Amino acid sequence: VDAAACVPAVASLDPWMTGRYFKLVVRSREERDECLEGYRQSVGPARVMGCDNVSGQSWKLLPRDAHVFQLTTAWVEPDRLCLEGNEPGPQSTFAGASFMAPCGDFTGQLWTATPVEGEYFRLTTFAADQHGECLDGNVAAPVSPLGGALYMAPCTGSPAQQWRFVEP
């Protein structure tokens, strides 16, 4: 991913964010050229995969107000699906892994971006913020939590929780 194509991280939604698609890259996996990919529920939870020119990696912010947004992809936007942060636990969908769900006024789908360092920021939902949790990039491996799917984890400031928007 070309660092020059990175969009500046901001806490409030700027006009550049409206109606544009971009890649979401987590700092811990950036050197591997990996991006966030959102699937339909029938396929599975959201994961960080090798960056490619696929609609499931083309993310768009759907502004709710000046600081709050929902996240969708070009693949599922026509079906009005948004990224659900989810709540870890055996009773939750995908055992708590983040996934694409019908867009609604749900605290698990209302996201904020908080700058952490340079071009990077942490992503959290209203629901997860109450517990001090952030979106964690995770590593797709059998020994990883939830088999490598994304999930909301305690905010630690680790590179696995530092995200940036990159223009494709």
N, C-alpha and C positions, 0 to 999 in steps of 0.2 A: 504494500500500500504506500503510495507516494505521500510523504510527509507534507510536501508543499500543497497538496490538495486538501489538507485538513481544514475543517471549518472551525473557527474559534469557539471555545466552550464558553457558554454564558448561562447565568442563572435565570435570566428572563428570556422569553421567546422573542427573537428578532425577526423582522420580516423575511430574511433569507430562508427561514425554516419553513415557511408556508408553501405548500404545493411542490416541494422538491424531494427527490429521493437521494439517499446516501447510504453508505455502509456504516455499520456500528462495529468498531474494533476495540477489543479489550487489550490493555497494555501488556499483560502477561503472555499473550499469544500473538502479539503483533509481528514479532520476528519470523514467525511461522506463516505469515500472510494468511491469517484466519479471521473470519468475520462472523457476526451473529446471524443465525438463520432461523426464521420462524416457519413452522410447519402447521398444517391443519391438524386438528386433534387426531384424525384417523391415522396420521403418519407418526406422530409422537411429539414430545416436548421440544422447546427451543434449545438449540445447541450452538456452540462455536465450531465452525467447520472451515475448510479451506476456502478462501475468497474466490468467487467465481461470478460470472455474469448471469446470475439466476435471480428470478423475481422474489424468491424467499429471502434474499439478502439485500434487497432494495427497500430500505426503511423510510417511512414518512411520519412526521409528527402531526398529530391532529390536535391543534391548540384548543384548550378548554378555557384558559384565561391567560394572563400575561406570564405566568410562571408554571402552569400545569398543562400537561399534554397526555394524549394517548399515543401509542405506537402501533403502526400497522405496516404490512409489507405490500409491495405491488402484487404479489401472488394472492393474498387473501383480502385485500382492500375491497374488491367487488362484492365479497361475501360479508363485509362489515365485521371483520375479526380484528381484535386488538390483543396486544401482549398482556397477559395476566401474570402478575408477579407470583401469585399463589402463596399458600401458607404451608410450610413443610409439615408433613405428618402422614401417617398411614391411611387416614380417611380422606385425604385431599386427592384431587385429580393428579395423576402421575406422581403420587406420593409427595407432592409439594413442589415438583419441578415447574418452572415457568412455561406457559403454553399460550397458544392463540385461542381466544374465546370470543363469543359474540360481544361486540362493543356495547358498553353500557356505563351507567353512572356508578361504577363499582370502585371502592377504595383500592383494590388490587390492580386496577387499570389506570389510575390517575398518577402519573409519573412527574417527578421533578428532577432536574439536573443541577448538581452543586459542584462548582469548580473545585478541583483539588490541587492541580499542579499544571501549569502551562496549558496545553491543549486538552488535558484530561479532566474528567468530572466523574462523580459517582451518580448512579441512577437509583432512585428509590421510589416506592409507591407510598401513598398515604397510609395504607394498612401496615406496610413494613417499617415505615419511619417511626411508628409508635413503639416498635420493638427494637429500634436501632439497627435495622437490617438494610442491606444494599444488594443490588443485583451482582451476583458472583459469576465470573466467566467459566469457572470449573474446567476440568480437563476430561475429555472423552476417554475414559479408561475403565475397565471392570472394577478397579479398586477405588475409583472416585465416588464421592457422594452422588446418589441418583444416577449412576452410570455415566456421569459426565454432563448431564443435562444442566441447564442454568437453573439457579434457585436463589432465593433471598437468604442471605447469610448475615451474621453479625458484622456490622461495618468495622473493618480493621484498618482500612487505608491501603491494603495490599494491592499490588499491580493487577490482581484478578478482579478487582472492583473499580478499576480506573478505565473509563470508556472515553471514546472520542468519535465524533461524526466525521466521515471522510467522504468527499464527493467522489462518485464512481468515475 
